[in-house]
Amino acid sequence: MRIELIRHGATLLQQENRYQGVTDVPLSPEGREELLPVSVQPERVFVSPLLRAKQTAGILFPDSELIVVPDFAEMDFGVFEGRNAKEMEQDAAYRAWVDGMCLGTCPGGESRAGFCARVCAAFDALVTRLEQEGETSLVIVAHGGTQMAVMERFAEEKKSYYEWKTGVGQGYLLAAENWRKEHSLRILDRVSHVRG
């Protein structure tokens, strides 16, 4: 199966370096403008429930049915959502989280381990089901964190979580061969759906 894993386009919170997580913000005008529709339109595209991912998928794949996968939502940053590092530099809870390599549980939100487990379980279940149904391709539009979680867990090439980060509107073209046995993704290419 060929899998395209795409990060959503730009938002205003991103442009201000704010944690947006599960805050349901739209694409910015610039984010909408820079996305380019894809020439080949799949029958279905699987998306995060958050607006920025659904809007991105609608621009890239206007002829495709969008199917929401709730567990593809971005990490919940709890009380850090909507704020940036500068604003929180004196916040003891934020400092403790950062000093712990951002691995602990965000107050009112998720830990990275919990987030990754959620995303990877949903990804595994979806790929397994589609493979059983004989599907040969899968397109997912979600978030940077979703991409990083999947790639860290399943990519043949071993890298740490943040090393898998891509730009907005970008992602990976992957091959999943014999998924139920191998649970491994081979990178075929990097993809970009933004102008320039």
ABEGO torsion letter per residue (X at the ends): XBBBBBBBBBBAAAAAGBBAEABBBBBBAAAAAABBBBABBBABBBBBABAAAAAAAAAABAABBBBBBAAABBBBAEAABGBBAAAAAABAAAAAAAAAGGABBBBGBBBAAAAAAAAAAAAAAAAAAAAAAGBABBBBBBBAAAAAAAAAAABABBBBAAAABBBBGBEBBBBBBGAAAAGBBBBABBBBABBX
